[in-house]
Amino acid sequence: MSDAVSPLATPFPELPAIAGVTPRVARAGYKDWGRCDLTYVELSQGTAVAGVFTRNVCCSSEVELGRANVARGRARALVVNAGNSNAFTGYRGREAVEQIMTQVAANLGCAQEEVFVSSTGVIGVPLPKDKARAGIEAALAADECTWEEAARTIGTTDTFPKGASAKAQLGAVQVHFSAIIKGSGMIAPDMATMLGYVFTDAAVSPEFLQECLSAANRRTFSCITVDSDTSTSDTVLAFATGKAGNEPLTSFDSPGADAFAAALEDICRQLSHLVVKDGEGAQKFIAVAVSGAVSDESARKVGLAIANSPLVKTAIAGEDANWGRVVMAVGKAGQPADRDRLSIGFGGTWAARDGQPLADYDEAPVAAHLKGREISIEVDLGLGDGRATVWTCDLTHGYISINADYRS
């Protein structure tokens, strides 16, 4: 992980232990760094799993196998490798993943398909099988670690470890969630985000867990962007051990299902915001709230067009209240918009209404707002009831420096 910590960083929270989940870390040595780079999480028998994955067509073998195996609905282990994405590595990359799955499955006495593997780092370098094998052996023999250690181990260009928790009351039973995520650059998921893992002790059917995760993803991970680039390895997995002892949730008709879905979406939103706050070179966290669109999906696409605009992002970095750049981004989004109904504001102060600047517009409160760390941009299209919020960060010289030296 980077030595320079993001100014938007938050302290790692206290996360509850989840019954049926045992995290461990080890050093495989995928890169020349003096820290652990392999996280291994053992899951109790019968754990349900759901997942969302990148839409990048040049995805890794880890994603291909994970997407196929998550349909089976059960998991016994998770392995995350940091420093090497193992993407665009052909049959050698796939063999390395299958070796890990086979090695762990043999130790646990489970099906190979119940072992999920993720890798993150440089593209185009096959994962070294010997290092992977030794790393797994070390992880299997290691003591249980903290959530913070597990989160720190999966990071690459991240500047701080990221974790979140939530809980839900399901009748007489309270269920808990703990989650970790990594992500800093190459973030424009269109499906998930970099690598994120949610663990809960709730009893949930795999089908309902998938339904809830997919719905949460649409309003959280698929509403963030750092640089408009979609990774080859993006994965979010949710694991439910069932150890809380609640009546299993199978649909929204199950008692407590709404509370469970709300808690899952809450933890996904927390994680997604943490990724944006650690955007490479980020100095400001930006929320783009779009209303008045013809649909929620149209509002999301307009929001992403604004959030992905280098001109908008650099204006925010320079604390310049240049709302004309927001007008430009709305117009290029490819979504229904009417220049003469468009309204734009910053931090609750409207600069333009119904297609023209306000006669009494005072830029002073906007300028003051843009000097802060958390920025809001409001856009009202004036066309319908669709709305969405998208989160991003500013674009600074730091982003260029990090990515120009990424393989060094």
C-alpha positions as CSV (number, residue, x, y, z in Angstrom):
1,M,0.0,0.0,0.0
2,S,1.1,3.6,-0.6
3,D,3.0,5.5,2.1
4,A,1.1,8.7,1.3
5,V,-2.4,8.4,2.8
6,S,-5.4,10.0,1.1
7,P,-6.6,13.2,2.9
8,L,-10.1,11.6,2.6
9,A,-9.0,8.5,4.5
10,T,-11.0,7.2,7.5
11,P,-9.8,5.1,10.4
12,F,-10.4,1.4,10.0
13,P,-13.5,0.6,12.0
14,E,-14.1,-2.1,14.6
15,L,-15.7,-5.0,12.7
16,P,-17.5,-7.8,14.4
17,A,-16.3,-11.4,14.1
18,I,-18.7,-13.4,11.9
19,A,-19.5,-16.9,13.1
20,G,-18.3,-19.4,10.5
21,V,-15.7,-17.0,9.0
22,T,-11.9,-17.3,9.7
23,P,-9.5,-14.9,7.9
24,R,-5.8,-15.4,7.7
25,V,-3.0,-13.7,5.8
26,A,0.4,-14.8,4.4
27,R,3.3,-13.6,2.2
28,A,3.5,-15.3,-1.2
29,G,6.0,-12.7,-2.5
30,Y,4.2,-11.8,-5.7
31,K,6.0,-8.5,-5.7
32,D,9.2,-7.3,-4.0
33,W,7.4,-5.8,-1.0
34,G,7.9,-6.6,2.7
35,R,4.3,-7.4,3.6
36,C,1.7,-10.0,3.3
37,D,0.0,-10.3,-0.1
38,L,-2.3,-13.3,0.2
39,T,-5.6,-13.2,2.2
40,Y,-7.3,-16.6,2.9
41,V,-10.7,-16.8,4.4
42,E,-12.2,-20.1,5.5
43,L,-16.0,-20.5,5.5
44,S,-18.1,-23.0,7.3
45,Q,-19.8,-25.7,5.5
46,G,-23.1,-24.7,3.9
47,T,-22.1,-21.0,3.4
48,A,-24.2,-19.3,0.7
49,V,-22.5,-17.1,-1.9
50,A,-23.5,-14.5,-4.4
51,G,-21.4,-12.3,-6.6
52,V,-21.3,-9.5,-9.2
53,F,-18.4,-9.2,-11.6
54,T,-16.8,-6.9,-14.2
55,R,-18.2,-6.6,-17.7
56,N,-14.7,-6.1,-19.1
57,V,-14.5,-8.7,-21.9
58,C,-10.7,-9.1,-21.2
59,C,-11.4,-10.4,-17.7
60,S,-9.2,-12.7,-15.8
61,S,-9.6,-16.5,-15.3
62,E,-10.5,-15.7,-11.7
63,V,-13.5,-13.8,-12.9
64,E,-14.5,-16.4,-15.4
65,L,-14.3,-19.2,-12.9
66,G,-16.0,-17.2,-10.2
67,R,-18.9,-16.2,-12.4
68,A,-19.5,-19.9,-13.3
69,N,-19.1,-21.2,-9.7
70,V,-21.2,-18.6,-8.0
71,A,-24.2,-20.0,-9.8
72,R,-23.8,-23.1,-7.7
73,G,-24.5,-21.0,-4.6
74,R,-22.1,-22.5,-2.1
75,A,-18.6,-21.5,-0.8
76,R,-16.0,-22.9,1.6
77,A,-13.0,-20.6,1.0
78,L,-11.8,-17.3,-0.5
79,V,-8.3,-16.6,-1.7
80,V,-7.2,-13.1,-2.7
81,N,-3.8,-12.4,-4.3
82,A,-2.4,-8.9,-4.4
83,G,0.3,-7.6,-6.7
84,N,-0.5,-9.7,-9.8
85,S,-3.9,-9.5,-11.5
86,N,-3.3,-12.7,-13.5
87,A,-5.4,-11.2,-16.3
88,F,-4.6,-11.6,-20.0
89,T,-2.4,-14.6,-19.2
90,G,-4.1,-17.4,-21.2
91,Y,-3.9,-21.0,-20.1
92,R,-1.1,-20.4,-17.7
93,G,-3.2,-18.0,-15.7
94,R,-6.1,-20.4,-15.6
95,E,-3.9,-23.2,-14.5
96,A,-2.6,-21.1,-11.6
97,V,-6.1,-20.4,-10.4
98,E,-7.2,-24.1,-10.7
99,Q,-4.1,-25.1,-8.8
100,I,-5.1,-22.8,-5.9
101,M,-8.6,-24.1,-6.0
102,T,-7.5,-27.7,-6.0
103,Q,-4.9,-27.1,-3.2
104,V,-7.5,-25.5,-0.9
105,A,-10.3,-27.9,-1.7
106,A,-8.0,-30.8,-0.8
107,N,-7.3,-29.3,2.5
108,L,-10.9,-28.6,3.3
109,G,-12.3,-31.8,1.8
110,C,-14.8,-29.7,-0.4
111,A,-15.5,-29.4,-4.1
112,Q,-13.0,-27.3,-6.1
113,E,-15.9,-25.1,-7.2
114,E,-16.5,-24.0,-3.6
115,V,-13.1,-22.1,-3.6
116,F,-13.2,-18.6,-4.9
117,V,-10.1,-16.8,-6.1
118,S,-9.4,-13.1,-6.9
119,S,-6.2,-11.5,-8.0
120,T,-5.3,-7.8,-8.4
121,G,-2.3,-5.9,-9.6
122,V,-0.3,-5.8,-12.9
123,I,-2.0,-7.2,-16.0
124,G,-0.3,-9.6,-18.4
125,V,2.0,-11.5,-15.9
126,P,1.0,-15.1,-15.1
127,L,0.5,-15.8,-11.4
128,P,3.7,-17.7,-10.3
129,K,2.5,-21.2,-9.4
130,D,5.3,-21.9,-7.0
131,K,4.7,-18.7,-5.1
132,A,1.0,-19.3,-5.0
133,R,1.4,-22.8,-3.7
134,A,3.8,-21.7,-0.9
135,G,1.6,-18.8,-0.1
136,I,-1.4,-21.1,0.4
137,E,0.6,-23.5,2.5
138,A,1.6,-20.6,4.8
139,A,-1.9,-19.2,5.0
140,L,-3.4,-22.6,5.9
141,A,-0.9,-22.8,8.8
142,A,-1.3,-19.2,9.9
143,D,-3.2,-17.9,12.9
144,E,-6.5,-16.1,12.5
145,C,-5.9,-12.4,11.7
146,T,-7.9,-9.2,12.2
147,W,-10.2,-7.7,9.6
148,E,-7.8,-4.8,9.3
149,E,-4.9,-7.1,8.5
150,A,-7.0,-8.9,5.9
151,A,-8.0,-5.6,4.3
152,R,-4.5,-4.2,4.2
153,T,-3.2,-7.4,2.6
154,I,-5.5,-7.2,-0.4
155,G,-4.5,-3.6,-1.2
156,T,-2.2,-2.5,-4.1
157,T,-2.2,1.3,-4.8
158,D,-4.6,1.8,-1.9
159,T,-3.5,4.3,0.7
160,F,-5.5,3.0,3.6
161,P,-7.3,-0.3,4.5
162,K,-11.1,-0.2,4.0
163,G,-13.8,-2.0,6.0
164,A,-17.4,-1.5,7.0
165,S,-20.0,-3.2,9.2
166,A,-23.8,-3.3,9.5
167,K,-26.5,-5.2,11.3
168,A,-30.1,-6.1,10.9
169,Q,-32.9,-7.3,13.2
170,L,-34.6,-10.4,11.7
171,G,-37.4,-10.9,14.2
172,A,-35.9,-12.0,17.5
173,V,-32.5,-12.6,15.8
174,Q,-29.9,-9.9,15.1
175,V,-27.5,-10.6,12.2
176,H,-24.2,-9.0,11.6
177,F,-22.2,-8.0,8.5
178,S,-18.4,-7.3,8.2
179,A,-16.8,-6.4,4.9
180,I,-13.5,-5.4,3.4
181,I,-12.7,-3.9,0.0
182,K,-9.7,-2.7,-2.1
183,G,-9.8,-0.2,-4.9
184,S,-8.1,3.1,-5.7
185,G,-7.8,3.4,-9.5
186,M,-9.2,1.7,-12.6
187,I,-12.6,2.3,-11.1
188,A,-15.7,2.6,-13.3
189,P,-17.3,-0.7,-12.5
190,D,-20.4,-1.0,-14.7
191,M,-21.1,-4.0,-12.5
192,A,-19.0,-4.2,-9.4
193,T,-15.9,-2.4,-8.1
194,M,-12.3,-3.6,-7.6
195,L,-12.3,-6.4,-5.0
196,G,-14.9,-6.4,-2.3
197,Y,-16.1,-9.1,0.2
198,V,-19.1,-9.0,2.5
199,F,-19.6,-11.6,5.2
200,T,-22.7,-12.2,7.3
201,D,-23.9,-14.8,9.8
202,A,-27.5,-14.6,8.4
203,A,-29.2,-17.6,7.0
204,V,-30.1,-16.7,3.4
205,S,-30.7,-18.8,0.3
206,P,-28.1,-18.3,-2.4
207,E,-30.9,-17.1,-4.8
208,F,-32.2,-14.4,-2.5
209,L,-28.6,-13.4,-1.5
210,Q,-27.9,-12.9,-5.2
211,E,-31.1,-10.9,-5.7
212,C,-30.2,-8.6,-2.8
213,L,-26.6,-8.1,-3.9
214,S,-27.5,-7.4,-7.5
215,A,-30.0,-4.8,-6.4
216,A,-27.6,-3.2,-4.0
217,N,-24.9,-3.1,-6.6
218,R,-27.0,-1.1,-9.0
219,R,-27.3,1.7,-6.5
220,T,-23.8,1.6,-5.0
221,F,-20.9,0.0,-6.8
222,S,-22.3,0.8,-10.2
223,C,-22.7,4.4,-9.2
224,I,-19.0,5.2,-8.5
225,T,-16.2,6.2,-10.8
226,V,-12.6,7.4,-10.3
227,D,-11.3,7.4,-13.8
228,S,-13.8,5.8,-16.2
229,D,-11.7,2.6,-16.6
230,T,-13.3,-0.7,-15.9
231,S,-10.9,-3.3,-14.4
232,T,-10.3,-6.8,-15.8
233,S,-10.7,-8.2,-12.3
234,D,-13.6,-6.4,-10.6
235,T,-15.5,-8.7,-8.2
236,V,-17.8,-8.3,-5.2
237,L,-18.8,-11.5,-3.3
238,A,-21.2,-11.9,-0.5
239,F,-21.0,-14.9,1.9
240,A,-23.7,-15.9,4.3
241,T,-22.8,-18.6,6.8
242,G,-26.3,-19.1,8.4
243,K,-24.7,-19.3,11.9
244,A,-27.0,-16.6,13.4
245,G,-29.8,-19.1,13.5
246,N,-32.6,-17.0,11.9
247,E,-35.3,-18.6,9.8
248,P,-33.7,-18.7,6.4
249,L,-34.5,-15.9,4.1
250,T,-35.7,-17.1,0.7
251,S,-37.6,-14.1,-0.7
252,F,-38.9,-10.7,0.2
253,D,-41.9,-12.5,1.7
254,S,-39.7,-13.9,4.4
255,P,-39.9,-12.1,7.8
256,G,-37.0,-9.7,8.1
257,A,-36.1,-9.8,4.4
258,D,-36.5,-6.0,3.9
259,A,-34.2,-5.3,6.9
260,F,-31.6,-7.7,5.6
261,A,-31.6,-6.2,2.1
262,A,-31.4,-2.6,3.6
263,A,-28.4,-3.6,5.7
264,L,-26.6,-5.2,2.7
265,E,-27.2,-2.1,0.6
266,D,-25.9,0.1,3.5
267,I,-22.7,-1.8,3.8
268,C,-22.2,-1.8,0.0
269,R,-22.7,2.0,-0.1
270,Q,-20.1,2.4,2.7
271,L,-17.6,0.3,0.8
272,S,-18.2,2.1,-2.5
273,H,-17.7,5.5,-0.9
274,L,-14.4,4.3,0.7
275,V,-13.1,3.3,-2.7
276,V,-13.8,6.8,-4.1
277,K,-12.3,8.5,-1.1
278,D,-9.1,6.6,-1.9
279,G,-9.2,7.4,-5.6
280,E,-5.6,7.8,-6.9
281,G,-4.5,11.3,-6.2
282,A,-7.9,12.3,-4.8
283,Q,-8.3,15.4,-2.7
284,K,-12.1,15.8,-2.8
285,F,-15.1,13.5,-2.6
286,I,-17.8,14.5,-5.0
287,A,-21.5,13.5,-5.0
288,V,-23.4,14.2,-8.2
289,A,-27.2,14.2,-7.6
290,V,-29.3,14.1,-10.7
291,S,-33.1,14.6,-10.6
292,G,-35.8,15.3,-13.1
293,A,-34.7,12.6,-15.5
294,V,-37.0,10.4,-17.6
295,S,-35.9,7.4,-15.5
296,D,-33.6,6.4,-12.7
297,E,-31.3,4.7,-15.2
298,S,-31.1,7.8,-17.4
299,A,-30.3,9.9,-14.3
300,R,-27.5,7.5,-13.4
301,K,-26.0,7.8,-16.9
302,V,-26.1,11.6,-16.8
303,G,-24.5,11.5,-13.4
304,L,-21.7,9.2,-14.7
305,A,-21.1,11.5,-17.7
306,I,-20.6,14.4,-15.3
307,A,-18.5,12.3,-12.8
308,N,-16.2,11.0,-15.6
309,S,-15.6,14.3,-17.3
310,P,-11.9,15.3,-16.9
311,L,-13.0,19.0,-17.3
312,V,-15.5,18.8,-14.4
313,K,-13.1,16.8,-12.2
314,T,-10.2,19.2,-12.8
315,A,-12.4,22.2,-12.2
316,I,-13.3,20.8,-8.8
317,A,-9.6,20.1,-8.1
318,G,-8.9,23.7,-8.9
319,E,-11.9,24.8,-6.8
320,D,-13.3,26.6,-9.9
321,A,-17.1,27.0,-9.9
322,N,-17.2,26.5,-13.7
323,W,-20.8,25.2,-14.0
324,G,-20.5,25.5,-17.8
325,R,-18.5,22.2,-17.7
326,V,-21.5,20.5,-16.1
327,V,-23.7,21.8,-18.9
328,M,-21.3,20.2,-21.4
329,A,-21.3,16.9,-19.6
330,V,-25.1,16.7,-19.4
331,G,-25.3,17.4,-23.1
332,K,-22.8,14.7,-24.1
333,A,-24.4,12.0,-22.0
334,G,-26.6,10.6,-24.8
335,Q,-29.7,10.9,-22.5
336,P,-32.8,13.0,-22.9
337,A,-32.1,16.5,-21.8
338,D,-33.6,19.9,-22.6
339,R,-31.2,22.9,-22.4
340,D,-34.1,25.2,-21.5
341,R,-35.2,23.1,-18.5
342,L,-31.7,22.4,-17.1
343,S,-30.8,23.6,-13.6
344,I,-27.3,23.3,-12.0
345,G,-26.1,24.0,-8.5
346,F,-23.1,23.4,-6.1
347,G,-23.5,22.7,-2.4
348,G,-27.2,23.7,-2.4
349,T,-26.7,27.0,-4.2
350,W,-28.2,27.1,-7.7
351,A,-26.1,28.8,-10.3
352,A,-28.5,28.3,-13.2
353,R,-32.2,27.6,-13.5
354,D,-34.4,26.6,-16.4
355,G,-31.6,26.9,-19.0
356,Q,-30.1,30.3,-17.9
357,P,-27.9,31.8,-15.2
358,L,-29.7,33.2,-12.2
359,A,-29.7,37.0,-12.3
360,D,-28.9,37.2,-8.6
361,Y,-26.3,34.3,-8.6
362,D,-23.7,34.9,-5.9
363,E,-20.6,32.8,-6.5
364,A,-19.1,33.4,-3.0
365,P,-20.9,30.5,-1.2
366,V,-20.1,28.2,-4.1
367,A,-16.5,29.1,-3.9
368,A,-16.4,28.5,-0.2
369,H,-18.1,25.1,-0.7
370,L,-15.5,24.0,-3.3
371,K,-12.7,24.6,-0.8
372,G,-14.0,21.8,1.3
373,R,-13.2,18.0,1.1
374,E,-16.7,16.9,0.3
375,I,-18.4,18.5,-2.7
376,S,-21.9,18.2,-4.1
377,I,-23.1,19.0,-7.6
378,E,-26.9,19.1,-8.1
379,V,-28.5,18.8,-11.6
380,D,-32.2,19.0,-12.3
381,L,-33.2,18.0,-15.8
382,G,-36.8,19.1,-15.4
383,L,-38.2,16.2,-17.5
384,G,-39.5,13.6,-15.1
385,D,-39.2,11.8,-11.8
386,G,-36.0,9.8,-12.4
387,R,-33.2,10.4,-10.0
388,A,-29.8,9.0,-9.0
389,T,-26.7,9.9,-7.1
390,V,-23.2,9.1,-8.5
391,W,-20.0,9.4,-6.5
392,T,-16.5,10.4,-7.8
393,C,-13.4,12.3,-6.9
394,D,-11.4,15.1,-8.4
395,L,-8.6,14.6,-10.9
396,T,-5.2,15.9,-9.8
397,H,-1.5,15.6,-10.7
398,G,-1.3,12.8,-8.1
399,Y,-3.3,10.5,-10.4
400,I,-0.8,11.0,-13.2
401,S,2.2,10.4,-11.0
402,I,0.8,7.2,-9.5
403,N,-0.1,5.7,-12.9
404,A,3.0,6.8,-14.7
405,D,5.1,4.9,-12.2
406,Y,2.7,2.0,-11.6
407,R,5.0,-0.8,-12.8
408,S,8.2,0.8,-11.4
